[in-house]
Amino acid sequence: MAENGKNCDQRRVAMNKEQHNGNFTDPSSVNEKKRREREERQNIVLWRQPLITLQYFSLEILVILKEWTSK
């Protein structure tokens, strides 16, 4: 029993800090993923196509008003 506990302690000490739930995470891949997600968020803009934005806005307003009046 004590020998088993000793093995567990040795495994815990030997684990790398980047290991989570048995999966090793490469710091460079994490940074790359964060960079890609940041770029995707920066590409989302409302006013790149203002006429289409206004069209969708007006359609949404019409749908909301129709639902509101039916209640």
mmCIF file as Biopython writes it, N, C-alpha, C and O atoms, coordinates in Angstrom:
data_model
#
loop_
_atom_site.group_PDB
_atom_site.id
_atom_site.type_symbol
_atom_site.label_atom_id
_atom_site.label_alt_id
_atom_site.label_comp_id
_atom_site.label_asym_id
_atom_site.label_entity_id
_atom_site.label_seq_id
_atom_site.pdbx_PDB_ins_code
_atom_site.Cartn_x
_atom_site.Cartn_y
_atom_site.Cartn_z
_atom_site.occupancy
_atom_site.B_iso_or_equiv
_atom_site.auth_seq_id
_atom_site.auth_asym_id
_atom_site.pdbx_PDB_model_num
ATOM 1   N N  . MET A ? 1  ? 0.818   -1.189 0.000   1.0 0.0 1  A 1 
ATOM 2   C CA . MET A ? 1  ? 0.000   0.000  0.000   1.0 0.0 1  A 1 
ATOM 3   C C  . MET A ? 1  ? 0.866   1.258  0.000   1.0 0.0 1  A 1 
ATOM 4   O O  . MET A ? 1  ? 0.607   2.194  -0.756  1.0 0.0 1  A 1 
ATOM 5   N N  . ALA A ? 2  ? 1.889   1.278  0.844   1.0 0.0 2  A 1 
ATOM 6   C CA . ALA A ? 2  ? 2.779   2.437  0.900   1.0 0.0 2  A 1 
ATOM 7   C C  . ALA A ? 2  ? 3.554   2.566  -0.411  1.0 0.0 2  A 1 
ATOM 8   O O  . ALA A ? 2  ? 3.843   3.671  -0.869  1.0 0.0 2  A 1 
ATOM 9   N N  . GLU A ? 3  ? 3.882   1.435  -0.997  1.0 0.0 3  A 1 
ATOM 10  C CA . GLU A ? 3  ? 4.614   1.475  -2.265  1.0 0.0 3  A 1 
ATOM 11  C C  . GLU A ? 3  ? 3.750   2.098  -3.359  1.0 0.0 3  A 1 
ATOM 12  O O  . GLU A ? 3  ? 4.246   2.847  -4.201  1.0 0.0 3  A 1 
ATOM 13  N N  . ASN A ? 4  ? 2.457   1.786  -3.341  1.0 0.0 4  A 1 
ATOM 14  C CA . ASN A ? 4  ? 1.543   2.363  -4.312  1.0 0.0 4  A 1 
ATOM 15  C C  . ASN A ? 4  ? 1.448   3.879  -4.127  1.0 0.0 4  A 1 
ATOM 16  O O  . ASN A ? 4  ? 1.428   4.620  -5.109  1.0 0.0 4  A 1 
ATOM 17  N N  . GLY A ? 5  ? 1.389   4.338  -2.890  1.0 0.0 5  A 1 
ATOM 18  C CA . GLY A ? 5  ? 1.346   5.773  -2.612  1.0 0.0 5  A 1 
ATOM 19  C C  . GLY A ? 5  ? 2.616   6.462  -3.065  1.0 0.0 5  A 1 
ATOM 20  O O  . GLY A ? 5  ? 2.574   7.597  -3.538  1.0 0.0 5  A 1 
ATOM 21  N N  . LYS A ? 6  ? 3.718   5.800  -2.927  1.0 0.0 6  A 1 
ATOM 22  C CA . LYS A ? 6  ? 4.990   6.371  -3.350  1.0 0.0 6  A 1 
ATOM 23  C C  . LYS A ? 6  ? 5.006   6.559  -4.870  1.0 0.0 6  A 1 
ATOM 24  O O  . LYS A ? 6  ? 5.490   7.577  -5.364  1.0 0.0 6  A 1 
ATOM 25  N N  . ASN A ? 7  ? 4.480   5.586  -5.603  1.0 0.0 7  A 1 
ATOM 26  C CA . ASN A ? 7  ? 4.423   5.692  -7.059  1.0 0.0 7  A 1 
ATOM 27  C C  . ASN A ? 7  ? 3.540   6.863  -7.494  1.0 0.0 7  A 1 
ATOM 28  O O  . ASN A ? 7  ? 3.875   7.570  -8.444  1.0 0.0 7  A 1 
ATOM 29  N N  . CYS A ? 8  ? 2.427   7.068  -6.812  1.0 0.0 8  A 1 
ATOM 30  C CA . CYS A ? 8  ? 1.534   8.176  -7.150  1.0 0.0 8  A 1 
ATOM 31  C C  . CYS A ? 8  ? 2.234   9.510  -6.932  1.0 0.0 8  A 1 
ATOM 32  O O  . CYS A ? 8  ? 2.122   10.416 -7.758  1.0 0.0 8  A 1 
ATOM 33  N N  . ASP A ? 9  ? 2.952   9.632  -5.826  1.0 0.0 9  A 1 
ATOM 34  C CA . ASP A ? 9  ? 3.655   10.880 -5.551  1.0 0.0 9  A 1 
ATOM 35  C C  . ASP A ? 9  ? 4.722   11.147 -6.611  1.0 0.0 9  A 1 
ATOM 36  O O  . ASP A ? 9  ? 4.909   12.286 -7.040  1.0 0.0 9  A 1 
ATOM 37  N N  . GLN A ? 10 ? 5.411   10.103 -7.025  1.0 0.0 10 A 1 
ATOM 38  C CA . GLN A ? 10 ? 6.445   10.280 -8.035  1.0 0.0 10 A 1 
ATOM 39  C C  . GLN A ? 10 ? 5.829   10.722 -9.361  1.0 0.0 10 A 1 
ATOM 40  O O  . GLN A ? 10 ? 6.396   11.557 -10.066 1.0 0.0 10 A 1 
ATOM 41  N N  . ARG A ? 11 ? 4.674   10.162 -9.695  1.0 0.0 11 A 1 
ATOM 42  C CA . ARG A ? 11 ? 4.013   10.555 -10.940 1.0 0.0 11 A 1 
ATOM 43  C C  . ARG A ? 11 ? 3.564   12.004 -10.887 1.0 0.0 11 A 1 
ATOM 44  O O  . ARG A ? 11 ? 3.680   12.736 -11.870 1.0 0.0 11 A 1 
ATOM 45  N N  . ARG A ? 12 ? 3.049   12.417 -9.729  1.0 0.0 12 A 1 
ATOM 46  C CA . ARG A ? 12 ? 2.590   13.792 -9.583  1.0 0.0 12 A 1 
ATOM 47  C C  . ARG A ? 12 ? 3.739   14.772 -9.750  1.0 0.0 12 A 1 
ATOM 48  O O  . ARG A ? 12 ? 3.586   15.806 -10.402 1.0 0.0 12 A 1 
ATOM 49  N N  . VAL A ? 13 ? 4.881   14.458 -9.169  1.0 0.0 13 A 1 
ATOM 50  C CA . VAL A ? 13 ? 6.045   15.328 -9.262  1.0 0.0 13 A 1 
ATOM 51  C C  . VAL A ? 13 ? 6.545   15.375 -10.699 1.0 0.0 13 A 1 
ATOM 52  O O  . VAL A ? 13 ? 7.000   16.421 -11.164 1.0 0.0 13 A 1 
ATOM 53  N N  . ALA A ? 14 ? 6.467   14.262 -11.400 1.0 0.0 14 A 1 
ATOM 54  C CA . ALA A ? 14 ? 7.003   14.185 -12.755 1.0 0.0 14 A 1 
ATOM 55  C C  . ALA A ? 14 ? 6.111   14.879 -13.784 1.0 0.0 14 A 1 
ATOM 56  O O  . ALA A ? 14 ? 6.558   15.148 -14.899 1.0 0.0 14 A 1 
ATOM 57  N N  . MET A ? 15 ? 4.858   15.175 -13.430 1.0 0.0 15 A 1 
ATOM 58  C CA . MET A ? 15 ? 3.951   15.803 -14.395 1.0 0.0 15 A 1 
ATOM 59  C C  . MET A ? 15 ? 4.405   17.215 -14.719 1.0 0.0 15 A 1 
ATOM 60  O O  . MET A ? 15 ? 4.857   17.954 -13.845 1.0 0.0 15 A 1 
ATOM 61  N N  . ASN A ? 16 ? 4.280   17.568 -15.958 1.0 0.0 16 A 1 
ATOM 62  C CA . ASN A ? 16 ? 4.614   18.903 -16.420 1.0 0.0 16 A 1 
ATOM 63  C C  . ASN A ? 16 ? 3.493   19.859 -16.043 1.0 0.0 16 A 1 
ATOM 64  O O  . ASN A ? 16 ? 2.343   19.432 -15.940 1.0 0.0 16 A 1 
ATOM 65  N N  . LYS A ? 17 ? 3.785   21.127 -15.838 1.0 0.0 17 A 1 
ATOM 66  C CA . LYS A ? 17 ? 2.764   22.101 -15.469 1.0 0.0 17 A 1 
ATOM 67  C C  . LYS A ? 17 ? 1.734   22.297 -16.563 1.0 0.0 17 A 1 
ATOM 68  O O  . LYS A ? 17 ? 0.593   22.652 -16.269 1.0 0.0 17 A 1 
ATOM 69  N N  . GLU A ? 18 ? 2.100   22.077 -17.817 1.0 0.0 18 A 1 
ATOM 70  C CA . GLU A ? 18 ? 1.175   22.279 -18.920 1.0 0.0 18 A 1 
ATOM 71  C C  . GLU A ? 18 ? 0.254   21.087 -19.147 1.0 0.0 18 A 1 
ATOM 72  O O  . GLU A ? 18 ? -0.562  21.115 -20.068 1.0 0.0 18 A 1 
ATOM 73  N N  . GLN A ? 19 ? 0.362   20.060 -18.345 1.0 0.0 19 A 1 
ATOM 74  C CA . GLN A ? 19 ? -0.481  18.883 -18.534 1.0 0.0 19 A 1 
ATOM 75  C C  . GLN A ? 19 ? -1.791  19.084 -17.790 1.0 0.0 19 A 1 
ATOM 76  O O  . GLN A ? 19 ? -1.790  19.329 -16.583 1.0 0.0 19 A 1 
ATOM 77  N N  . HIS A ? 20 ? -2.908  18.983 -18.502 1.0 0.0 20 A 1 
ATOM 78  C CA . HIS A ? 20 ? -4.229  19.134 -17.915 1.0 0.0 20 A 1 
ATOM 79  C C  . HIS A ? 20 ? -5.078  17.949 -18.352 1.0 0.0 20 A 1 
ATOM 80  O O  . HIS A ? 20 ? -5.273  17.726 -19.547 1.0 0.0 20 A 1 
ATOM 81  N N  . ASN A ? 21 ? -5.572  17.204 -17.404 1.0 0.0 21 A 1 
ATOM 82  C CA . ASN A ? 21 ? -6.452  16.064 -17.664 1.0 0.0 21 A 1 
ATOM 83  C C  . ASN A ? 21 ? -5.853  15.077 -18.658 1.0 0.0 21 A 1 
ATOM 84  O O  . ASN A ? 21 ? -6.563  14.531 -19.502 1.0 0.0 21 A 1 
ATOM 85  N N  . GLY A ? 22 ? -4.571  14.854 -18.559 1.0 0.0 22 A 1 
ATOM 86  C CA . GLY A ? 22 ? -3.931  13.875 -19.406 1.0 0.0 22 A 1 
ATOM 87  C C  . GLY A ? 22 ? -3.546  14.391 -20.768 1.0 0.0 22 A 1 
ATOM 88  O O  . GLY A ? 22 ? -2.942  13.644 -21.538 1.0 0.0 22 A 1 
ATOM 89  N N  . ASN A ? 23 ? -3.858  15.615 -21.110 1.0 0.0 23 A 1 
ATOM 90  C CA . ASN A ? 23 ? -3.519  16.186 -22.408 1.0 0.0 23 A 1 
ATOM 91  C C  . ASN A ? 23 ? -2.388  17.192 -22.242 1.0 0.0 23 A 1 
ATOM 92  O O  . ASN A ? 23 ? -2.459  18.081 -21.394 1.0 0.0 23 A 1 
ATOM 93  N N  . PHE A ? 24 ? -1.374  17.054 -23.032 1.0 0.0 24 A 1 
ATOM 94  C CA . PHE A ? 24 ? -0.284  18.001 -22.999 1.0 0.0 24 A 1 
ATOM 95  C C  . PHE A ? 24 ? -0.622  19.160 -23.932 1.0 0.0 24 A 1 
ATOM 96  O O  . PHE A ? 24 ? -1.017  18.952 -25.080 1.0 0.0 24 A 1 
ATOM 97  N N  . THR A ? 25 ? -0.466  20.368 -23.431 1.0 0.0 25 A 1 
ATOM 98  C CA . THR A ? 25 ? -0.736  21.533 -24.262 1.0 0.0 25 A 1 
ATOM 99  C C  . THR A ? 25 ? 0.582   22.193 -24.608 1.0 0.0 25 A 1 
ATOM 100 O O  . THR A ? 25 ? 1.391   22.491 -23.729 1.0 0.0 25 A 1 
ATOM 101 N N  . ASP A ? 26 ? 0.785   22.409 -25.852 1.0 0.0 26 A 1 
ATOM 102 C CA . ASP A ? 26 ? 1.990   23.067 -26.330 1.0 0.0 26 A 1 
ATOM 103 C C  . ASP A ? 26 ? 1.771   24.569 -26.234 1.0 0.0 26 A 1 
ATOM 104 O O  . ASP A ? 26 ? 0.815   25.076 -26.821 1.0 0.0 26 A 1 
ATOM 105 N N  . PRO A ? 27 ? 2.617   25.299 -25.519 1.0 0.0 27 A 1 
ATOM 106 C CA . PRO A ? 27 ? 2.411   26.741 -25.366 1.0 0.0 27 A 1 
ATOM 107 C C  . PRO A ? 27 ? 2.353   27.483 -26.701 1.0 0.0 27 A 1 
ATOM 108 O O  . PRO A ? 27 ? 1.619   28.463 -26.822 1.0 0.0 27 A 1 
ATOM 109 N N  . SER A ? 28 ? 3.104   27.040 -27.696 1.0 0.0 28 A 1 
ATOM 110 C CA . SER A ? 28 ? 3.071   27.724 -28.982 1.0 0.0 28 A 1 
ATOM 111 C C  . SER A ? 28 ? 1.726   27.515 -29.679 1.0 0.0 28 A 1 
ATOM 112 O O  . SER A ? 28 ? 1.232   28.426 -30.344 1.0 0.0 28 A 1 
ATOM 113 N N  . SER A ? 29 ? 1.129   26.332 -29.537 1.0 0.0 29 A 1 
ATOM 114 C CA . SER A ? 29 ? -0.175  26.090 -30.157 1.0 0.0 29 A 1 
ATOM 115 C C  . SER A ? 29 ? -1.262  26.880 -29.444 1.0 0.0 29 A 1 
ATOM 116 O O  . SER A ? 29 ? -2.219  27.326 -30.077 1.0 0.0 29 A 1 
ATOM 117 N N  . VAL A ? 30 ? -1.129  27.055 -28.142 1.0 0.0 30 A 1 
ATOM 118 C CA . VAL A ? 30 ? -2.105  27.847 -27.394 1.0 0.0 30 A 1 
ATOM 119 C C  . VAL A ? 30 ? -2.022  29.302 -27.834 1.0 0.0 30 A 1 
ATOM 120 O O  . VAL A ? 30 ? -3.047  29.951 -28.044 1.0 0.0 30 A 1 
ATOM 121 N N  . ASN A ? 31 ? -0.808  29.814 -27.974 1.0 0.0 31 A 1 
ATOM 122 C CA . ASN A ? 31 ? -0.632  31.194 -28.429 1.0 0.0 31 A 1 
ATOM 123 C C  . ASN A ? 31 ? -1.169  31.377 -29.840 1.0 0.0 31 A 1 
ATOM 124 O O  . ASN A ? 31 ? -1.780  32.402 -30.142 1.0 0.0 31 A 1 
ATOM 125 N N  . GLU A ? 32 ? -0.951  30.403 -30.699 1.0 0.0 32 A 1 
ATOM 126 C CA . GLU A ? 32 ? -1.449  30.468 -32.077 1.0 0.0 32 A 1 
ATOM 127 C C  . GLU A ? 32 ? -2.983  30.483 -32.088 1.0 0.0 32 A 1 
ATOM 128 O O  . GLU A ? 32 ? -3.601  31.233 -32.844 1.0 0.0 32 A 1 
ATOM 129 N N  . LYS A ? 33 ? -3.577  29.652 -31.248 1.0 0.0 33 A 1 
ATOM 130 C CA . LYS A ? 33 ? -5.039  29.597 -31.177 1.0 0.0 33 A 1 
ATOM 131 C C  . LYS A ? 33 ? -5.595  30.928 -30.676 1.0 0.0 33 A 1 
ATOM 132 O O  . LYS A ? 33 ? -6.588  31.424 -31.209 1.0 0.0 33 A 1 
ATOM 133 N N  . LYS A ? 34 ? -4.968  31.504 -29.663 1.0 0.0 34 A 1 
ATOM 134 C CA . LYS A ? 34 ? -5.410  32.798 -29.146 1.0 0.0 34 A 1 
ATOM 135 C C  . LYS A ? 34 ? -5.283  33.879 -30.218 1.0 0.0 34 A 1 
ATOM 136 O O  . LYS A ? 34 ? -6.159  34.735 -30.343 1.0 0.0 34 A 1 
ATOM 137 N N  . ARG A ? 35 ? -4.200  33.844 -30.989 1.0 0.0 35 A 1 
ATOM 138 C CA . ARG A ? 35 ? -3.986  34.837 -32.037 1.0 0.0 35 A 1 
ATOM 139 C C  . ARG A ? 35 ? -5.071  34.729 -33.114 1.0 0.0 35 A 1 
ATOM 140 O O  . ARG A ? 35 ? -5.611  35.740 -33.565 1.0 0.0 35 A 1 
ATOM 141 N N  . ARG A ? 36 ? -5.386  33.484 -33.522 1.0 0.0 36 A 1 
ATOM 142 C CA . ARG A ? 36 ? -6.428  33.285 -34.532 1.0 0.0 36 A 1 
ATOM 143 C C  . ARG A ? 36 ? -7.789  33.755 -34.031 1.0 0.0 36 A 1 
ATOM 144 O O  . ARG A ? 36 ? -8.536  34.391 -34.774 1.0 0.0 36 A 1 
ATOM 145 N N  . GLU A ? 37 ? -8.116  33.447 -32.776 1.0 0.0 37 A 1 
ATOM 146 C CA . GLU A ? 37 ? -9.395  33.870 -32.212 1.0 0.0 37 A 1 
ATOM 147 C C  . GLU A ? 37 ? -9.471  35.389 -32.125 1.0 0.0 37 A 1 
ATOM 148 O O  . GLU A ? 37 ? -10.526 35.972 -32.381 1.0 0.0 37 A 1 
ATOM 149 N N  . ARG A ? 38 ? -8.364  36.037 -31.766 1.0 0.0 38 A 1 
ATOM 150 C CA . ARG A ? 38 ? -8.334  37.492 -31.697 1.0 0.0 38 A 1 
ATOM 151 C C  . ARG A ? 38 ? -8.567  38.100 -33.083 1.0 0.0 38 A 1 
ATOM 152 O O  . ARG A ? 38 ? -9.307  39.074 -33.221 1.0 0.0 38 A 1 
ATOM 153 N N  . GLU A ? 39 ? -7.934  37.524 -34.105 1.0 0.0 39 A 1 
ATOM 154 C CA . GLU A ? 39 ? -8.125  38.014 -35.472 1.0 0.0 39 A 1 
ATOM 155 C C  . GLU A ? 39 ? -9.570  37.834 -35.927 1.0 0.0 39 A 1 
ATOM 156 O O  . GLU A ? 39 ? -10.126 38.708 -36.591 1.0 0.0 39 A 1 
ATOM 157 N N  . GLU A ? 40 ? -10.177 36.706 -35.571 1.0 0.0 40 A 1 
ATOM 158 C CA . GLU A ? 40 ? -11.573 36.467 -35.949 1.0 0.0 40 A 1 
ATOM 159 C C  . GLU A ? 40 ? -12.488 37.491 -35.290 1.0 0.0 40 A 1 
ATOM 160 O O  . GLU A ? 40 ? -13.414 37.993 -35.927 1.0 0.0 40 A 1 
ATOM 161 N N  . ARG A ? 41 ? -12.238 37.804 -34.019 1.0 0.0 41 A 1 
ATOM 162 C CA . ARG A ? 41 ? -13.054 38.794 -33.321 1.0 0.0 41 A 1 
ATOM 163 C C  . ARG A ? 41 ? -12.882 40.177 -33.933 1.0 0.0 41 A 1 
ATOM 164 O O  . ARG A ? 41 ? -13.846 40.939 -34.018 1.0 0.0 41 A 1 
ATOM 165 N N  . GLN A ? 42 ? -11.674 40.509 -34.357 1.0 0.0 42 A 1 
ATOM 166 C CA . GLN A ? 42 ? -11.444 41.823 -34.951 1.0 0.0 42 A 1 
ATOM 167 C C  . GLN A ? 42 ? -12.103 41.948 -36.315 1.0 0.0 42 A 1 
ATOM 168 O O  . GLN A ? 42 ? -12.415 43.056 -36.752 1.0 0.0 42 A 1 
ATOM 169 N N  . ASN A ? 43 ? -12.318 40.836 -36.986 1.0 0.0 43 A 1 
ATOM 170 C CA . ASN A ? 43 ? -12.949 40.873 -38.305 1.0 0.0 43 A 1 
ATOM 171 C C  . ASN A ? 43 ? -14.459 41.036 -38.235 1.0 0.0 43 A 1 
ATOM 172 O O  . ASN A ? 43 ? -15.086 41.352 -39.246 1.0 0.0 43 A 1 
ATOM 173 N N  . ILE A ? 44 ? -15.053 40.831 -37.076 1.0 0.0 44 A 1 
ATOM 174 C CA . ILE A ? 44 ? -16.497 40.973 -36.929 1.0 0.0 44 A 1 
ATOM 175 C C  . ILE A ? 44 ? -16.803 42.453 -36.695 1.0 0.0 44 A 1 
ATOM 176 O O  . ILE A ? 44 ? -16.522 43.000 -35.628 1.0 0.0 44 A 1 
ATOM 177 N N  . VAL A ? 45 ? -17.379 43.082 -37.704 1.0 0.0 45 A 1 
ATOM 178 C CA . VAL A ? 45 ? -17.739 44.494 -37.585 1.0 0.0 45 A 1 
ATOM 179 C C  . VAL A ? 45 ? -19.144 44.701 -38.136 1.0 0.0 45 A 1 
ATOM 180 O O  . VAL A ? 45 ? -19.577 44.007 -39.056 1.0 0.0 45 A 1 
ATOM 181 N N  . LEU A ? 46 ? -19.839 45.660 -37.561 1.0 0.0 46 A 1 
ATOM 182 C CA . LEU A ? 46 ? -21.202 45.954 -37.992 1.0 0.0 46 A 1 
ATOM 183 C C  . LEU A ? 46 ? -21.249 46.820 -39.236 1.0 0.0 46 A 1 
ATOM 184 O O  . LEU A ? 46 ? -22.126 46.647 -40.083 1.0 0.0 46 A 1 
ATOM 185 N N  . TRP A ? 47 ? -20.327 47.736 -39.351 1.0 0.0 47 A 1 
ATOM 186 C CA . TRP A ? 47 ? -20.469 48.775 -40.365 1.0 0.0 47 A 1 
ATOM 187 C C  . TRP A ? 47 ? -19.650 48.532 -41.616 1.0 0.0 47 A 1 
ATOM 188 O O  . TRP A ? 47 ? -19.432 49.465 -42.390 1.0 0.0 47 A 1 
ATOM 189 N N  . ARG A ? 48 ? -19.197 47.337 -41.837 1.0 0.0 48 A 1 
ATOM 190 C CA . ARG A ? 48 ? -18.479 47.059 -43.083 1.0 0.0 48 A 1 
ATOM 191 C C  . ARG A ? 48 ? -19.435 47.144 -44.267 1.0 0.0 48 A 1 
ATOM 192 O O  . ARG A ? 48 ? -19.059 47.597 -45.348 1.0 0.0 48 A 1 
ATOM 193 N N  . GLN A ? 49 ? -20.681 46.703 -44.053 1.0 0.0 49 A 1 
ATOM 194 C CA . GLN A ? 49 ? -21.717 46.788 -45.093 1.0 0.0 49 A 1 
ATOM 195 C C  . GLN A ? 49 ? -22.951 47.432 -44.463 1.0 0.0 49 A 1 
ATOM 196 O O  . GLN A ? 49 ? -23.878 46.729 -44.059 1.0 0.0 49 A 1 
ATOM 197 N N  . PRO A ? 50 ? -22.967 48.753 -44.377 1.0 0.0 50 A 1 
ATOM 198 C CA . PRO A ? 50 ? -24.026 49.435 -43.617 1.0 0.0 50 A 1 
ATOM 199 C C  . PRO A ? 50 ? -25.422 49.244 -44.196 1.0 0.0 50 A 1 
ATOM 200 O O  . PRO A ? 50 ? -26.392 49.211 -43.439 1.0 0.0 50 A 1 
ATOM 201 N N  . LEU A ? 51 ? -25.554 49.119 -45.504 1.0 0.0 51 A 1 
ATOM 202 C CA . LEU A ? 51 ? -26.892 48.952 -46.074 1.0 0.0 51 A 1 
ATOM 203 C C  . LEU A ? 51 ? -27.498 47.603 -45.702 1.0 0.0 51 A 1 
ATOM 204 O O  . LEU A ? 51 ? -28.687 47.510 -45.395 1.0 0.0 51 A 1 
ATOM 205 N N  . ILE A ? 52 ? -26.690 46.586 -45.730 1.0 0.0 52 A 1 
ATOM 206 C CA . ILE A ? 52 ? -27.187 45.254 -45.330 1.0 0.0 52 A 1 
ATOM 207 C C  . ILE A ? 52 ? -27.512 45.248 -43.843 1.0 0.0 52 A 1 
ATOM 208 O O  . ILE A ? 52 ? -28.493 44.635 -43.421 1.0 0.0 52 A 1 
ATOM 209 N N  . THR A ? 53 ? -26.693 45.926 -43.049 1.0 0.0 53 A 1 
ATOM 210 C CA . THR A ? 53 ? -26.960 46.017 -41.620 1.0 0.0 53 A 1 
ATOM 211 C C  . THR A ? 53 ? -28.286 46.713 -41.373 1.0 0.0 53 A 1 
ATOM 212 O O  . THR A ? 53 ? -29.082 46.258 -40.550 1.0 0.0 53 A 1 
ATOM 213 N N  . LEU A ? 54 ? -28.532 47.806 -42.070 1.0 0.0 54 A 1 
ATOM 214 C CA . LEU A ? 54 ? -29.802 48.521 -41.924 1.0 0.0 54 A 1 
ATOM 215 C C  . LEU A ? 54 ? -30.978 47.675 -42.406 1.0 0.0 54 A 1 
ATOM 216 O O  . LEU A ? 54 ? -32.060 47.727 -41.820 1.0 0.0 54 A 1 
ATOM 217 N N  . GLN A ? 55 ? -30.780 46.920 -43.439 1.0 0.0 55 A 1 
ATOM 218 C CA . GLN A ? 55 ? -31.847 46.050 -43.935 1.0 0.0 55 A 1 
ATOM 219 C C  . GLN A ? 55 ? -32.219 45.006 -42.882 1.0 0.0 55 A 1 
ATOM 220 O O  . GLN A ? 55 ? -33.399 44.816 -42.587 1.0 0.0 55 A 1 
ATOM 221 N N  . TYR A ? 56 ? -31.223 44.331 -42.318 1.0 0.0 56 A 1 
ATOM 222 C CA . TYR A ? 56 ? -31.502 43.329 -41.293 1.0 0.0 56 A 1 
ATOM 223 C C  . TYR A ? 56 ? -32.117 43.961 -40.046 1.0 0.0 56 A 1 
ATOM 224 O O  . TYR A ? 56 ? -33.005 43.382 -39.419 1.0 0.0 56 A 1 
ATOM 225 N N  . PHE A ? 57 ? -31.638 45.147 -39.696 1.0 0.0 57 A 1 
ATOM 226 C CA . PHE A ? 57 ? -32.194 45.857 -38.551 1.0 0.0 57 A 1 
ATOM 227 C C  . PHE A ? 57 ? -33.675 46.137 -38.758 1.0 0.0 57 A 1 
ATOM 228 O O  . PHE A ? 57 ? -34.492 45.876 -37.875 1.0 0.0 57 A 1 
ATOM 229 N N  . SER A ? 58 ? -34.019 46.668 -39.927 1.0 0.0 58 A 1 
ATOM 230 C CA . SER A ? 58 ? -35.421 46.989 -40.202 1.0 0.0 58 A 1 
ATOM 231 C C  . SER A ? 58 ? -36.287 45.734 -40.230 1.0 0.0 58 A 1 
ATOM 232 O O  . SER A ? 58 ? -37.420 45.752 -39.748 1.0 0.0 58 A 1 
ATOM 233 N N  . LEU A ? 59 ? -35.769 44.656 -40.785 1.0 0.0 59 A 1 
ATOM 234 C CA . LEU A ? 59 ? -36.534 43.401 -40.801 1.0 0.0 59 A 1 
ATOM 235 C C  . LEU A ? 59 ? -36.752 42.874 -39.380 1.0 0.0 59 A 1 
ATOM 236 O O  . LEU A ? 59 ? -37.839 42.397 -39.055 1.0 0.0 59 A 1 
ATOM 237 N N  . GLU A ? 60 ? -35.745 42.957 -38.557 1.0 0.0 60 A 1 
ATOM 238 C CA . GLU A ? 60 ? -35.893 42.520 -37.166 1.0 0.0 60 A 1 
ATOM 239 C C  . GLU A ? 60 ? -36.918 43.376 -36.427 1.0 0.0 60 A 1 
ATOM 240 O O  . GLU A ? 60 ? -37.723 42.859 -35.652 1.0 0.0 60 A 1 
ATOM 241 N N  . ILE A ? 61 ? -36.887 44.680 -36.666 1.0 0.0 61 A 1 
ATOM 242 C CA . ILE A ? 61 ? -37.857 45.570 -36.032 1.0 0.0 61 A 1 
ATOM 243 C C  . ILE A ? 61 ? -39.278 45.202 -36.459 1.0 0.0 61 A 1 
ATOM 244 O O  . ILE A ? 61 ? -40.193 45.183 -35.637 1.0 0.0 61 A 1 
ATOM 245 N N  . LEU A ? 62 ? -39.455 44.915 -37.737 1.0 0.0 62 A 1 
ATOM 246 C CA . LEU A ? 62 ? -40.780 44.517 -38.215 1.0 0.0 62 A 1 
ATOM 247 C C  . LEU A ? 62 ? -41.255 43.223 -37.553 1.0 0.0 62 A 1 
ATOM 248 O O  . LEU A ? 62 ? -42.416 43.120 -37.156 1.0 0.0 62 A 1 
ATOM 249 N N  . VAL A ? 63 ? -40.384 42.258 -37.436 1.0 0.0 63 A 1 
ATOM 250 C CA . VAL A ? 63 ? -40.749 40.990 -36.802 1.0 0.0 63 A 1 
ATOM 251 C C  . VAL A ? 63 ? -41.101 41.217 -35.332 1.0 0.0 63 A 1 
ATOM 252 O O  . VAL A ? 63 ? -42.088 40.673 -34.836 1.0 0.0 63 A 1 
ATOM 253 N N  . ILE A ? 64 ? -40.303 42.011 -34.644 1.0 0.0 64 A 1 
ATOM 254 C CA . ILE A ? 64 ? -40.562 42.284 -33.227 1.0 0.0 64 A 1 
ATOM 255 C C  . ILE A ? 64 ? -41.882 43.023 -33.053 1.0 0.0 64 A 1 
ATOM 256 O O  . ILE A ? 64 ? -42.662 42.696 -32.159 1.0 0.0 64 A 1 
ATOM 257 N N  . LEU A ? 65 ? -42.139 44.018 -33.901 1.0 0.0 65 A 1 
ATOM 258 C CA . LEU A ? 65 ? -43.408 44.751 -33.818 1.0 0.0 65 A 1 
ATOM 259 C C  . LEU A ? 65 ? -44.595 43.846 -34.112 1.0 0.0 65 A 1 
ATOM 260 O O  . LEU A ? 65 ? -45.631 43.954 -33.456 1.0 0.0 65 A 1 
ATOM 261 N N  . LYS A ? 66 ? -44.461 42.967 -35.077 1.0 0.0 66 A 1 
ATOM 262 C CA . LYS A ? 66 ? -45.543 42.040 -35.409 1.0 0.0 66 A 1 
ATOM 263 C C  . LYS A ? 66 ? -45.834 41.118 -34.215 1.0 0.0 66 A 1 
ATOM 264 O O  . LYS A ? 66 ? -46.995 40.891 -33.873 1.0 0.0 66 A 1 
ATOM 265 N N  . GLU A ? 67 ? -44.782 40.594 -33.590 1.0 0.0 67 A 1 
ATOM 266 C CA . GLU A ? 67 ? -44.970 39.744 -32.412 1.0 0.0 67 A 1 
ATOM 267 C C  . GLU A ? 67 ? -45.596 40.523 -31.269 1.0 0.0 67 A 1 
ATOM 268 O O  . GLU A ? 67 ? -46.467 40.016 -30.562 1.0 0.0 67 A 1 
ATOM 269 N N  . TRP A ? 68 ? -45.146 41.759 -31.091 1.0 0.0 68 A 1 
ATOM 270 C CA . TRP A ? 68 ? -45.639 42.580 -29.998 1.0 0.0 68 A 1 
ATOM 271 C C  . TRP A ? 68 ? -47.126 42.924 -30.186 1.0 0.0 68 A 1 
ATOM 272 O O  . TRP A ? 68 ? -47.903 42.893 -29.231 1.0 0.0 68 A 1 
ATOM 273 N N  . THR A ? 69 ? -47.508 43.250 -31.425 1.0 0.0 69 A 1 
ATOM 274 C CA . THR A ? 69 ? -48.918 43.594 -31.669 1.0 0.0 69 A 1 
ATOM 275 C C  . THR A ? 69 ? -49.833 42.372 -31.570 1.0 0.0 69 A 1 
ATOM 276 O O  . THR A ? 69 ? -51.001 42.501 -31.204 1.0 0.0 69 A 1 
ATOM 277 N N  . SER A ? 70 ? -49.306 41.184 -31.895 1.0 0.0 70 A 1 
ATOM 278 C CA . SER A ? 70 ? -50.151 39.988 -31.803 1.0 0.0 70 A 1 
ATOM 279 C C  . SER A ? 70 ? -50.403 39.594 -30.352 1.0 0.0 70 A 1 
ATOM 280 O O  . SER A ? 70 ? -51.380 38.906 -30.055 1.0 0.0 70 A 1 
ATOM 281 N N  . LYS A ? 71 ? -49.536 40.021 -29.460 1.0 0.0 71 A 1 
ATOM 282 C CA . LYS A ? 71 ? -49.765 39.734 -28.029 1.0 0.0 71 A 1 
ATOM 283 C C  . LYS A ? 71 ? -50.790 40.685 -27.494 1.0 0.0 71 A 1 
ATOM 284 O O  . LYS A ? 71 ? -51.134 40.622 -26.314 1.0 0.0 71 A 1 
#
